[in-house]
Amino acid sequence: MNPGNGAKRSGVRPKSCGGHPMRLLPCLSLLIGTLAEAAEPESITVMVLGTFHMANPGKDMHNQQVDDVLAAPRQKELTALSEALAKFHPTRVAVEGRADLTTERYAKFLAGTLPASRNEVVQVGFRLAQRVGLKEVHGIDYDGQFPYEAVAAFAKAHGLEALLASVNEKIAAQVKAQTGVLAEKGIAGELRFLNDPARLAHDNDFYRVLLRVGAGAEQPGAELLTAWYGRNFQICARLLQISAPGDRVMVLYGYGHAFLLRQFVRETPGLRLAEPNDYLPK
């Protein structure tokens, strides 16, 4: 008589993981896989929302002129925007601002004592955080250098002015297009335009073209690119350090940073990228 099929007994013997050593192997593999899966921490979901500067600070090389976002029609749009972004269910909101100043200003915002501000940090970031009940907004900015003057000087001295003019014309054309989208489709429409993955795929072209500006030991284009990447890595480090497994983080930053911030999220273990255009109003 085959002991494996043994005589009938009271109780039911499990069909899987029988006494034979070879039959235990699949069960052990399943158990190990289950334990490993349970031990793996939850991923951090990050939405990078690239935005235009709503308060017209004029600090970039190319600046879009934006109408008054405190006007009633724009406030209505911003309310709808906040409602839409709330469906992402963020557990943290991180913004382009100093940590200490952001903490101070958000506390005043919650208390109703912050003076009226057109800044997108307030109009989008603070508004969203308040809507979903967050007690804190994280400022993760780092004030890096942008040594463009050295690039322009080298280009002028070495006959590369046409190269710089070409890339700057493209950026100026995009800023003009953004202005048109804002006028026609509103704030959410421009944000959808800025955060279109197909457009963002080419949003680092300007910096890569600057690598042509230099020769030998003098490399102003490479130095500018290094400074730009350095600033963004500082931002990424702060983003990672304020996040915990299971978090859903909405990052609000000037759209020029979106390319590198998105790349960081895609390439960093434990992070998962969420697309803002899946949530922005149409």
Residue pairs with C-beta under 8 A, 6 or more apart in sequence:
1 7
4 18
4 19
4 20
6 13
16 23
16 26
16 27
17 23
17 24
17 27
18 24
41 245
41 246
41 270
42 245
42 246
43 245
43 270
43 271
43 272
44 243
44 244
44 245
44 246
44 247
44 248
44 249
44 270
44 271
44 272
45 247
45 248
45 249
45 271
45 272
45 273
45 274
46 239
46 243
46 249
46 251
46 265
46 271
46 272
46 273
46 274
47 88
47 90
47 248
47 249
47 250
47 251
47 273
47 274
47 275
47 276
47 279
48 195
48 251
48 253
48 258
48 261
48 262
48 265
48 273
48 276
49 85
49 124
49 191
49 195
49 250
49 251
49 252
49 253
49 276
50 191
50 194
50 195
50 200
50 253
50 254
50 255
50 256
50 257
50 258
50 276
51 120
51 124
51 191
51 194
51 252
51 253
51 254
51 255
52 64
52 66
52 120
52 178
52 182
52 190
52 191
52 194
52 254
52 255
53 59
53 60
53 63
53 64
53 66
53 119
53 120
53 254
54 66
54 69
54 118
54 119
54 120
54 123
55 66
55 69
55 117
55 118
55 119
55 120
56 63
56 65
56 66
56 118
57 63
60 254
60 256
61 148
61 168
61 171
62 168
62 171
62 172
62 174
62 175
63 175
64 175
64 178
64 179
64 182
65 179
66 182
67 74
67 182
68 74
68 118
69 75
69 78
69 118
69 123
69 187
70 116
70 118
74 187
77 186
77 187
77 188
78 123
78 124
78 127
78 187
79 127
80 188
80 281
81 124
81 187
81 188
81 191
81 280
81 281
82 124
82 127
82 128
82 131
83 131
84 188
84 279
84 280
84 281
85 124
85 128
85 250
85 276
85 279
85 280
86 128
86 131
86 132
87 279
88 248
88 250
88 274
88 279
89 132
89 248
90 128
90 129
90 132
90 134
90 248
90 249
90 250
91 134
91 246
91 247
91 248
91 249
92 134
92 136
92 138
92 242
92 243
92 247
92 248
92 249
92 250
93 125
93 128
93 129
93 134
93 137
93 138
93 249
93 250
93 252
94 137
94 138
94 139
94 140
94 238
94 239
94 242
94 249
94 250
94 251
94 252
95 102
95 121
95 125
95 137
95 138
95 139
95 140
95 141
95 251
95 252
95 253
96 121
96 139
96 140
96 141
96 252
96 253
96 254
96 257
97 105
97 121
97 139
97 141
98 139
98 141
99 138
99 139
99 140
99 238
100 139
101 139
102 121
102 137
102 138
102 139
103 136
103 137
103 139
105 114
105 121
105 122
105 126
106 126
106 129
106 136
106 137
108 114
109 122
109 126
109 130
110 130
110 135
114 122
117 123
120 252
121 252
124 252
125 137
125 250
125 252
126 137
128 250
129 136
129 137
138 238
138 242
140 235
140 238
140 239
140 242
140 251
141 235
141 238
142 231
142 234
142 235
142 238
143 231
144 227
144 228
144 230
144 231
144 234
145 227
145 231
146 224
146 227
146 228
147 220
147 223
147 224
147 227
148 224
150 220
150 223
150 224
151 164
151 210
151 213
151 220
151 221
151 224
152 164
153 220
154 160
154 213
154 214
154 218
154 220
154 221
155 161
155 163
155 164
155 213
158 213
158 215
160 212
160 213
163 209
163 212
163 213
164 213
167 205
167 206
167 209
167 210
170 205
170 206
171 206
177 193
178 190
178 193
178 194
181 189
181 190
181 193
182 189
182 190
185 192
185 193
188 280
188 281
188 282
191 276
191 280
192 277
192 280
192 282
193 199
194 255
194 258
195 255
195 258
195 275
195 276
195 277
195 280
196 277
197 275
197 277
200 258
200 259
200 262
203 255
203 256
203 258
203 259
204 259
204 260
207 224
207 225
207 228
208 225
210 221
210 222
210 224
210 225
211 221
211 222
211 225
212 221
213 220
213 221
214 220
214 221
214 222
229 260
232 257
232 260
232 261
232 264
233 264
235 253
235 257
235 261
236 260
236 261
236 264
236 268
239 249
239 251
239 261
239 264
240 268
240 271
242 249
243 249
245 270
248 274
251 261
253 261
262 273
264 271
265 271
265 272
265 273
266 273
